[in-house]
């Protein structure tokens, strides 16, 4: 689970899980992270932010 800040081009990984919502483990002390150009997270943010602007 990832929170995206389109205005500042950064993200937070909030948790991870597979198969169903009850399997998600939420992380403690989540920090905002800066994007690395060309990374998979960069691609995710570009995609998500383009979708919200339509």
mmCIF file as Biopython writes it, N, C-alpha, C and O atoms, coordinates in Angstrom:
data_model
#
loop_
_atom_site.group_PDB
_atom_site.id
_atom_site.type_symbol
_atom_site.label_atom_id
_atom_site.label_alt_id
_atom_site.label_comp_id
_atom_site.label_asym_id
_atom_site.label_entity_id
_atom_site.label_seq_id
_atom_site.pdbx_PDB_ins_code
_atom_site.Cartn_x
_atom_site.Cartn_y
_atom_site.Cartn_z
_atom_site.occupancy
_atom_site.B_iso_or_equiv
_atom_site.auth_seq_id
_atom_site.auth_asym_id
_atom_site.pdbx_PDB_model_num
ATOM 1   N N  . UNK A ? 1  ? 0.850   -1.145  0.000   1.0 0.0 1  A 1 
ATOM 2   C CA . UNK A ? 1  ? 0.000   0.000   0.000   1.0 0.0 1  A 1 
ATOM 3   C C  . UNK A ? 1  ? 0.911   1.228   0.000   1.0 0.0 1  A 1 
ATOM 4   O O  . UNK A ? 1  ? 1.829   1.339   0.813   1.0 0.0 1  A 1 
ATOM 5   N N  . UNK A ? 2  ? 0.640   2.143   -0.926  1.0 0.0 2  A 1 
ATOM 6   C CA . UNK A ? 2  ? 1.499   3.306   -1.107  1.0 0.0 2  A 1 
ATOM 7   C C  . UNK A ? 2  ? 0.668   4.587   -1.124  1.0 0.0 2  A 1 
ATOM 8   O O  . UNK A ? 2  ? -0.355  4.656   -1.806  1.0 0.0 2  A 1 
ATOM 9   N N  . UNK A ? 3  ? 1.097   5.585   -0.389  1.0 0.0 3  A 1 
ATOM 10  C CA . UNK A ? 3  ? 0.486   6.923   -0.431  1.0 0.0 3  A 1 
ATOM 11  C C  . UNK A ? 3  ? 1.364   7.780   -1.331  1.0 0.0 3  A 1 
ATOM 12  O O  . UNK A ? 3  ? 2.588   7.781   -1.204  1.0 0.0 3  A 1 
ATOM 13  N N  . UNK A ? 4  ? 0.718   8.519   -2.253  1.0 0.0 4  A 1 
ATOM 14  C CA . UNK A ? 4  ? 1.453   9.324   -3.220  1.0 0.0 4  A 1 
ATOM 15  C C  . UNK A ? 4  ? 1.103   10.795  -3.056  1.0 0.0 4  A 1 
ATOM 16  O O  . UNK A ? 4  ? -0.069  11.151  -2.931  1.0 0.0 4  A 1 
ATOM 17  N N  . UNK A ? 5  ? 2.117   11.643  -3.057  1.0 0.0 5  A 1 
ATOM 18  C CA . UNK A ? 5  ? 1.970   13.100  -3.026  1.0 0.0 5  A 1 
ATOM 19  C C  . UNK A ? 5  ? 2.367   13.607  -4.409  1.0 0.0 5  A 1 
ATOM 20  O O  . UNK A ? 5  ? 3.549   13.810  -4.687  1.0 0.0 5  A 1 
ATOM 21  N N  . UNK A ? 6  ? 1.371   13.810  -5.279  1.0 0.0 6  A 1 
ATOM 22  C CA . UNK A ? 6  ? 1.644   14.217  -6.662  1.0 0.0 6  A 1 
ATOM 23  C C  . UNK A ? 6  ? 2.271   15.607  -6.728  1.0 0.0 6  A 1 
ATOM 24  O O  . UNK A ? 6  ? 3.142   15.847  -7.564  1.0 0.0 6  A 1 
ATOM 25  N N  . UNK A ? 7  ? 1.851   16.511  -5.879  1.0 0.0 7  A 1 
ATOM 26  C CA . UNK A ? 7  ? 2.363   17.885  -5.915  1.0 0.0 7  A 1 
ATOM 27  C C  . UNK A ? 7  ? 3.862   17.954  -5.667  1.0 0.0 7  A 1 
ATOM 28  O O  . UNK A ? 7  ? 4.564   18.749  -6.291  1.0 0.0 7  A 1 
ATOM 29  N N  . UNK A ? 8  ? 4.350   17.119  -4.752  1.0 0.0 8  A 1 
ATOM 30  C CA . UNK A ? 8  ? 5.766   17.150  -4.377  1.0 0.0 8  A 1 
ATOM 31  C C  . UNK A ? 8  ? 6.562   15.962  -4.914  1.0 0.0 8  A 1 
ATOM 32  O O  . UNK A ? 8  ? 7.751   15.827  -4.622  1.0 0.0 8  A 1 
ATOM 33  N N  . UNK A ? 9  ? 5.910   15.101  -5.699  1.0 0.0 9  A 1 
ATOM 34  C CA . UNK A ? 9  ? 6.539   13.924  -6.303  1.0 0.0 9  A 1 
ATOM 35  C C  . UNK A ? 9  ? 7.328   13.101  -5.276  1.0 0.0 9  A 1 
ATOM 36  O O  . UNK A ? 9  ? 8.542   12.926  -5.379  1.0 0.0 9  A 1 
ATOM 37  N N  . UNK A ? 10 ? 6.589   12.608  -4.290  1.0 0.0 10 A 1 
ATOM 38  C CA . UNK A ? 10 ? 7.178   11.737  -3.276  1.0 0.0 10 A 1 
ATOM 39  C C  . UNK A ? 10 ? 6.132   10.706  -2.869  1.0 0.0 10 A 1 
ATOM 40  O O  . UNK A ? 10 ? 4.969   10.805  -3.261  1.0 0.0 10 A 1 
ATOM 41  N N  . UNK A ? 11 ? 6.547   9.723   -2.086  1.0 0.0 11 A 1 
ATOM 42  C CA . UNK A ? 11 ? 5.632   8.641   -1.717  1.0 0.0 11 A 1 
ATOM 43  C C  . UNK A ? 11 ? 5.963   8.090   -0.335  1.0 0.0 11 A 1 
ATOM 44  O O  . UNK A ? 11 ? 7.032   8.344   0.219   1.0 0.0 11 A 1 
ATOM 45  N N  . UNK A ? 12 ? 5.010   7.324   0.208   1.0 0.0 12 A 1 
ATOM 46  C CA . UNK A ? 12 ? 5.201   6.593   1.458   1.0 0.0 12 A 1 
ATOM 47  C C  . UNK A ? 12 ? 4.737   5.160   1.232   1.0 0.0 12 A 1 
ATOM 48  O O  . UNK A ? 12 ? 3.639   4.946   0.718   1.0 0.0 12 A 1 
ATOM 49  N N  . UNK A ? 13 ? 5.543   4.182   1.602   1.0 0.0 13 A 1 
ATOM 50  C CA . UNK A ? 13 ? 5.096   2.799   1.632   1.0 0.0 13 A 1 
ATOM 51  C C  . UNK A ? 13 ? 4.452   2.571   2.993   1.0 0.0 13 A 1 
ATOM 52  O O  . UNK A ? 13 ? 5.130   2.607   4.020   1.0 0.0 13 A 1 
ATOM 53  N N  . UNK A ? 14 ? 3.152   2.337   2.999   1.0 0.0 14 A 1 
ATOM 54  C CA . UNK A ? 14 ? 2.401   2.225   4.253   1.0 0.0 14 A 1 
ATOM 55  C C  . UNK A ? 14 ? 2.300   0.799   4.772   1.0 0.0 14 A 1 
ATOM 56  O O  . UNK A ? 14 ? 2.134   0.576   5.971   1.0 0.0 14 A 1 
ATOM 57  N N  . UNK A ? 15 ? 2.401   -0.166  3.859   1.0 0.0 15 A 1 
ATOM 58  C CA . UNK A ? 15 ? 2.287   -1.555  4.269   1.0 0.0 15 A 1 
ATOM 59  C C  . UNK A ? 15 ? 2.368   -2.466  3.067   1.0 0.0 15 A 1 
ATOM 60  O O  . UNK A ? 15 ? 2.481   -2.010  1.929   1.0 0.0 15 A 1 
ATOM 61  N N  . UNK A ? 16 ? 2.307   -3.779  3.334   1.0 0.0 16 A 1 
ATOM 62  C CA . UNK A ? 16 ? 2.421   -4.756  2.274   1.0 0.0 16 A 1 
ATOM 63  C C  . UNK A ? 16 ? 1.612   -5.993  2.637   1.0 0.0 16 A 1 
ATOM 64  O O  . UNK A ? 16 ? 1.539   -6.378  3.804   1.0 0.0 16 A 1 
ATOM 65  N N  . UNK A ? 17 ? 1.005   -6.611  1.629   1.0 0.0 17 A 1 
ATOM 66  C CA . UNK A ? 17 ? 0.284   -7.850  1.833   1.0 0.0 17 A 1 
ATOM 67  C C  . UNK A ? 17 ? -0.129  -8.444  0.505   1.0 0.0 17 A 1 
ATOM 68  O O  . UNK A ? 17 ? -0.094  -7.773  -0.526  1.0 0.0 17 A 1 
ATOM 69  N N  . UNK A ? 18 ? -0.519  -9.698  0.535   1.0 0.0 18 A 1 
ATOM 70  C CA . UNK A ? 18 ? -0.953  -10.390 -0.674  1.0 0.0 18 A 1 
ATOM 71  C C  . UNK A ? 18 ? -2.291  -11.066 -0.431  1.0 0.0 18 A 1 
ATOM 72  O O  . UNK A ? 18 ? -2.667  -11.353 0.705   1.0 0.0 18 A 1 
ATOM 73  N N  . UNK A ? 19 ? -2.987  -11.309 -1.503  1.0 0.0 19 A 1 
ATOM 74  C CA . UNK A ? 19 ? -4.223  -12.087 -1.559  1.0 0.0 19 A 1 
ATOM 75  C C  . UNK A ? 19 ? -5.471  -11.356 -1.070  1.0 0.0 19 A 1 
ATOM 76  O O  . UNK A ? 19 ? -6.477  -11.336 -1.778  1.0 0.0 19 A 1 
ATOM 77  N N  . UNK A ? 20 ? -5.436  -10.759 0.111   1.0 0.0 20 A 1 
ATOM 78  C CA . UNK A ? 20 ? -6.634  -10.078 0.625   1.0 0.0 20 A 1 
ATOM 79  C C  . UNK A ? 20 ? -6.255  -9.006  1.638   1.0 0.0 20 A 1 
ATOM 80  O O  . UNK A ? 20 ? -5.143  -8.988  2.167   1.0 0.0 20 A 1 
ATOM 81  N N  . UNK A ? 21 ? -7.191  -8.127  1.891   1.0 0.0 21 A 1 
ATOM 82  C CA . UNK A ? 21 ? -6.940  -6.988  2.776   1.0 0.0 21 A 1 
ATOM 83  C C  . UNK A ? 21 ? -6.506  -7.427  4.168   1.0 0.0 21 A 1 
ATOM 84  O O  . UNK A ? 21 ? -5.675  -6.759  4.784   1.0 0.0 21 A 1 
ATOM 85  N N  . UNK A ? 22 ? -7.035  -8.509  4.670   1.0 0.0 22 A 1 
ATOM 86  C CA . UNK A ? 22 ? -6.687  -8.947  6.028   1.0 0.0 22 A 1 
ATOM 87  C C  . UNK A ? 22 ? -5.223  -9.379  6.145   1.0 0.0 22 A 1 
ATOM 88  O O  . UNK A ? 22 ? -4.713  -9.515  7.257   1.0 0.0 22 A 1 
ATOM 89  N N  . UNK A ? 23 ? -4.548  -9.594  5.031   1.0 0.0 23 A 1 
ATOM 90  C CA . UNK A ? 23 ? -3.134  -9.994  5.059   1.0 0.0 23 A 1 
ATOM 91  C C  . UNK A ? 23 ? -2.179  -8.812  4.998   1.0 0.0 23 A 1 
ATOM 92  O O  . UNK A ? 23 ? -0.964  -9.008  4.998   1.0 0.0 23 A 1 
ATOM 93  N N  . UNK A ? 24 ? -2.697  -7.596  4.945   1.0 0.0 24 A 1 
ATOM 94  C CA . UNK A ? 24 ? -1.827  -6.425  4.852   1.0 0.0 24 A 1 
ATOM 95  C C  . UNK A ? 24 ? -1.195  -6.137  6.215   1.0 0.0 24 A 1 
ATOM 96  O O  . UNK A ? 24 ? -1.900  -6.018  7.218   1.0 0.0 24 A 1 
ATOM 97  N N  . UNK A ? 25 ? 0.130   -6.028  6.247   1.0 0.0 25 A 1 
ATOM 98  C CA . UNK A ? 25 ? 0.852   -5.630  7.450   1.0 0.0 25 A 1 
ATOM 99  C C  . UNK A ? 25 ? 1.235   -4.166  7.278   1.0 0.0 25 A 1 
ATOM 100 O O  . UNK A ? 25 ? 1.977   -3.813  6.362   1.0 0.0 25 A 1 
ATOM 101 N N  . UNK A ? 26 ? 0.731   -3.333  8.151   1.0 0.0 26 A 1 
ATOM 102 C CA . UNK A ? 26 ? 1.026   -1.906  8.093   1.0 0.0 26 A 1 
ATOM 103 C C  . UNK A ? 26 ? 2.365   -1.644  8.773   1.0 0.0 26 A 1 
ATOM 104 O O  . UNK A ? 26 ? 2.675   -2.235  9.807   1.0 0.0 26 A 1 
ATOM 105 N N  . UNK A ? 27 ? 3.158   -0.747  8.177   1.0 0.0 27 A 1 
ATOM 106 C CA . UNK A ? 27 ? 4.468   -0.384  8.718   1.0 0.0 27 A 1 
ATOM 107 C C  . UNK A ? 27 ? 4.339   0.723   9.764   1.0 0.0 27 A 1 
ATOM 108 O O  . UNK A ? 27 ? 3.421   1.540   9.697   1.0 0.0 27 A 1 
ATOM 109 N N  . UNK A ? 28 ? 5.248   0.747   10.718  1.0 0.0 28 A 1 
ATOM 110 C CA . UNK A ? 28 ? 5.309   1.799   11.728  1.0 0.0 28 A 1 
ATOM 111 C C  . UNK A ? 28 ? 6.280   2.887   11.277  1.0 0.0 28 A 1 
ATOM 112 O O  . UNK A ? 28 ? 7.180   2.623   10.479  1.0 0.0 28 A 1 
ATOM 113 N N  . UNK A ? 29 ? 6.104   4.091   11.776  1.0 0.0 29 A 1 
ATOM 114 C CA . UNK A ? 29 ? 7.040   5.203   11.544  1.0 0.0 29 A 1 
ATOM 115 C C  . UNK A ? 29 ? 7.361   5.418   10.067  1.0 0.0 29 A 1 
ATOM 116 O O  . UNK A ? 29 ? 8.526   5.456   9.672   1.0 0.0 29 A 1 
ATOM 117 N N  . UNK A ? 30 ? 6.327   5.555   9.270   1.0 0.0 30 A 1 
ATOM 118 C CA . UNK A ? 30 ? 6.482   5.724   7.822   1.0 0.0 30 A 1 
ATOM 119 C C  . UNK A ? 30 ? 6.978   7.139   7.512   1.0 0.0 30 A 1 
ATOM 120 O O  . UNK A ? 30 ? 6.453   8.120   8.039   1.0 0.0 30 A 1 
ATOM 121 N N  . UNK A ? 31 ? 7.990   7.232   6.654   1.0 0.0 31 A 1 
ATOM 122 C CA . UNK A ? 31 ? 8.569   8.507   6.238   1.0 0.0 31 A 1 
ATOM 123 C C  . UNK A ? 31 ? 8.275   8.750   4.755   1.0 0.0 31 A 1 
ATOM 124 O O  . UNK A ? 31 ? 8.103   7.798   3.993   1.0 0.0 31 A 1 
ATOM 125 N N  . UNK A ? 32 ? 8.216   10.003  4.353   1.0 0.0 32 A 1 
ATOM 126 C CA . UNK A ? 32 ? 8.107   10.334  2.939   1.0 0.0 32 A 1 
ATOM 127 C C  . UNK A ? 32 ? 9.436   10.024  2.277   1.0 0.0 32 A 1 
ATOM 128 O O  . UNK A ? 32 ? 10.491  10.276  2.858   1.0 0.0 32 A 1 
ATOM 129 N N  . UNK A ? 33 ? 9.396   9.481   1.067   1.0 0.0 33 A 1 
ATOM 130 C CA . UNK A ? 33 ? 10.608  9.165   0.311   1.0 0.0 33 A 1 
ATOM 131 C C  . UNK A ? 33 ? 10.597  9.941   -1.002  1.0 0.0 33 A 1 
ATOM 132 O O  . UNK A ? 33 ? 9.551   10.141  -1.619  1.0 0.0 33 A 1 
ATOM 133 N N  . UNK A ? 34 ? 11.780  10.367  -1.406  1.0 0.0 34 A 1 
ATOM 134 C CA . UNK A ? 34 ? 11.940  11.049  -2.690  1.0 0.0 34 A 1 
ATOM 135 C C  . UNK A ? 34 ? 12.057  9.997   -3.794  1.0 0.0 34 A 1 
ATOM 136 O O  . UNK A ? 34 ? 12.559  8.897   -3.564  1.0 0.0 34 A 1 
ATOM 137 N N  . UNK A ? 35 ? 11.599  10.338  -4.969  1.0 0.0 35 A 1 
ATOM 138 C CA . UNK A ? 35 ? 11.649  9.407   -6.094  1.0 0.0 35 A 1 
ATOM 139 C C  . UNK A ? 35 ? 13.019  9.386   -6.744  1.0 0.0 35 A 1 
ATOM 140 O O  . UNK A ? 35 ? 13.729  10.392  -6.778  1.0 0.0 35 A 1 
ATOM 141 N N  . UNK A ? 36 ? 13.374  8.219   -7.260  1.0 0.0 36 A 1 
ATOM 142 C CA . UNK A ? 36 ? 14.575  8.056   -8.072  1.0 0.0 36 A 1 
ATOM 143 C C  . UNK A ? 36 ? 14.100  7.993   -9.517  1.0 0.0 36 A 1 
ATOM 144 O O  . UNK A ? 36 ? 13.318  7.113   -9.877  1.0 0.0 36 A 1 
ATOM 145 N N  . UNK A ? 37 ? 14.564  8.913   -10.336 1.0 0.0 37 A 1 
ATOM 146 C CA . UNK A ? 37 ? 14.150  8.975   -11.729 1.0 0.0 37 A 1 
ATOM 147 C C  . UNK A ? 37 ? 14.403  7.646   -12.437 1.0 0.0 37 A 1 
ATOM 148 O O  . UNK A ? 37 ? 15.501  7.094   -12.369 1.0 0.0 37 A 1 
ATOM 149 N N  . UNK A ? 38 ? 13.376  7.139   -13.117 1.0 0.0 38 A 1 
ATOM 150 C CA . UNK A ? 38 ? 13.490  5.889   -13.853 1.0 0.0 38 A 1 
ATOM 151 C C  . UNK A ? 38 ? 13.188  4.642   -13.045 1.0 0.0 38 A 1 
ATOM 152 O O  . UNK A ? 38 ? 13.175  3.542   -13.599 1.0 0.0 38 A 1 
ATOM 153 N N  . UNK A ? 39 ? 12.944  4.784   -11.742 1.0 0.0 39 A 1 
ATOM 154 C CA . UNK A ? 39 ? 12.654  3.624   -10.894 1.0 0.0 39 A 1 
ATOM 155 C C  . UNK A ? 39 ? 11.204  3.178   -11.088 1.0 0.0 39 A 1 
ATOM 156 O O  . UNK A ? 39 ? 10.403  3.890   -11.693 1.0 0.0 39 A 1 
ATOM 157 N N  . UNK A ? 40 ? 10.879  2.004   -10.571 1.0 0.0 40 A 1 
ATOM 158 C CA . UNK A ? 40 ? 9.501   1.514   -10.666 1.0 0.0 40 A 1 
ATOM 159 C C  . UNK A ? 40 ? 8.549   2.403   -9.865  1.0 0.0 40 A 1 
ATOM 160 O O  . UNK A ? 40 ? 7.405   2.599   -10.275 1.0 0.0 40 A 1 
ATOM 161 N N  . UNK A ? 41 ? 8.994   2.939   -8.743  1.0 0.0 41 A 1 
ATOM 162 C CA . UNK A ? 41 ? 8.149   3.861   -7.964  1.0 0.0 41 A 1 
ATOM 163 C C  . UNK A ? 41 ? 7.915   5.149   -8.752  1.0 0.0 41 A 1 
ATOM 164 O O  . UNK A ? 41 ? 6.822   5.713   -8.703  1.0 0.0 41 A 1 
ATOM 165 N N  . UNK A ? 42 ? 8.923   5.617   -9.472  1.0 0.0 42 A 1 
ATOM 166 C CA . UNK A ? 42 ? 8.779   6.793   -10.320 1.0 0.0 42 A 1 
ATOM 167 C C  . UNK A ? 42 ? 7.701   6.529   -11.367 1.0 0.0 42 A 1 
ATOM 168 O O  . UNK A ? 42 ? 6.844   7.380   -11.604 1.0 0.0 42 A 1 
ATOM 169 N N  . UNK A ? 43 ? 7.740   5.358   -11.992 1.0 0.0 43 A 1 
ATOM 170 C CA . UNK A ? 43 ? 6.722   4.987   -12.981 1.0 0.0 43 A 1 
ATOM 171 C C  . UNK A ? 43 ? 5.336   4.948   -12.348 1.0 0.0 43 A 1 
ATOM 172 O O  . UNK A ? 43 ? 4.367   5.418   -12.945 1.0 0.0 43 A 1 
ATOM 173 N N  . UNK A ? 44 ? 5.235   4.389   -11.135 1.0 0.0 44 A 1 
ATOM 174 C CA . UNK A ? 44 ? 3.958   4.305   -10.433 1.0 0.0 44 A 1 
ATOM 175 C C  . UNK A ? 44 ? 3.395   5.695   -10.154 1.0 0.0 44 A 1 
ATOM 176 O O  . UNK A ? 44 ? 2.212   5.944   -10.388 1.0 0.0 44 A 1 
ATOM 177 N N  . UNK A ? 45 ? 4.231   6.600   -9.657  1.0 0.0 45 A 1 
ATOM 178 C CA . UNK A ? 45 ? 3.783   7.960   -9.335  1.0 0.0 45 A 1 
ATOM 179 C C  . UNK A ? 45 ? 3.350   8.697   -10.606 1.0 0.0 45 A 1 
ATOM 180 O O  . UNK A ? 45 ? 2.325   9.379   -10.609 1.0 0.0 45 A 1 
ATOM 181 N N  . UNK A ? 46 ? 4.118   8.563   -11.672 1.0 0.0 46 A 1 
ATOM 182 C CA . UNK A ? 46 ? 3.740   9.199   -12.938 1.0 0.0 46 A 1 
ATOM 183 C C  . UNK A ? 46 ? 2.377   8.694   -13.391 1.0 0.0 46 A 1 
ATOM 184 O O  . UNK A ? 46 ? 1.512   9.487   -13.760 1.0 0.0 46 A 1 
ATOM 185 N N  . UNK A ? 47 ? 2.181   7.383   -13.365 1.0 0.0 47 A 1 
ATOM 186 C CA . UNK A ? 47 ? 0.916   6.791   -13.786 1.0 0.0 47 A 1 
ATOM 187 C C  . UNK A ? 47 ? -0.240  7.269   -12.909 1.0 0.0 47 A 1 
ATOM 188 O O  . UNK A ? 47 ? -1.263  7.725   -13.420 1.0 0.0 47 A 1 
ATOM 189 N N  . UNK A ? 48 ? -0.076  7.164   -11.580 1.0 0.0 48 A 1 
ATOM 190 C CA . UNK A ? 48 ? -1.152  7.537   -10.664 1.0 0.0 48 A 1 
ATOM 191 C C  . UNK A ? 48 ? -1.490  9.019   -10.748 1.0 0.0 48 A 1 
ATOM 192 O O  . UNK A ? 48 ? -2.664  9.390   -10.734 1.0 0.0 48 A 1 
ATOM 193 N N  . UNK A ? 49 ? -0.486  9.851   -10.835 1.0 0.0 49 A 1 
ATOM 194 C CA . UNK A ? 49 ? -0.727  11.304  -10.877 1.0 0.0 49 A 1 
ATOM 195 C C  . UNK A ? 49 ? -1.345  11.721  -12.199 1.0 0.0 49 A 1 
ATOM 196 O O  . UNK A ? 49 ? -2.164  12.640  -12.228 1.0 0.0 49 A 1 
ATOM 197 N N  . UNK A ? 50 ? -0.975  11.074  -13.289 1.0 0.0 50 A 1 
ATOM 198 C CA . UNK A ? 50 ? -1.616  11.360  -14.574 1.0 0.0 50 A 1 
ATOM 199 C C  . UNK A ? 50 ? -3.081  10.956  -14.559 1.0 0.0 50 A 1 
ATOM 200 O O  . UNK A ? 50 ? -3.911  11.637  -15.161 1.0 0.0 50 A 1 
ATOM 201 N N  . UNK A ? 51 ? -3.418  9.859   -13.882 1.0 0.0 51 A 1 
ATOM 202 C CA . UNK A ? 51 ? -4.809  9.386   -13.778 1.0 0.0 51 A 1 
ATOM 203 C C  . UNK A ? 51 ? -5.669  10.360  -12.967 1.0 0.0 51 A 1 
ATOM 204 O O  . UNK A ? 51 ? -6.838  10.568  -13.290 1.0 0.0 51 A 1 
ATOM 205 N N  . UNK A ? 52 ? -5.105  10.949  -11.931 1.0 0.0 52 A 1 
ATOM 206 C CA . UNK A ? 52 ? -5.889  11.833  -11.081 1.0 0.0 52 A 1 
ATOM 207 C C  . UNK A ? 52 ? -6.100  13.197  -11.721 1.0 0.0 52 A 1 
ATOM 208 O O  . UNK A ? 52 ? -7.005  13.932  -11.326 1.0 0.0 52 A 1 
ATOM 209 N N  . UNK A ? 53 ? -5.270  13.547  -12.713 1.0 0.0 53 A 1 
ATOM 210 C CA . UNK A ? 53 ? -5.386  14.839  -13.366 1.0 0.0 53 A 1 
ATOM 211 C C  . UNK A ? 53 ? -6.367  14.819  -14.536 1.0 0.0 53 A 1 
ATOM 212 O O  . UNK A ? 53 ? -6.691  15.872  -15.086 1.0 0.0 53 A 1 
ATOM 213 N N  . UNK A ? 54 ? -6.845  13.634  -14.922 1.0 0.0 54 A 1 
ATOM 214 C CA . UNK A ? 54 ? -7.762  13.520  -16.054 1.0 0.0 54 A 1 
ATOM 215 C C  . UNK A ? 54 ? -9.171  13.850  -15.661 1.0 0.0 54 A 1 
ATOM 216 O O  . UNK A ? 54 ? -10.072 13.803  -16.499 1.0 0.0 54 A 1 
#
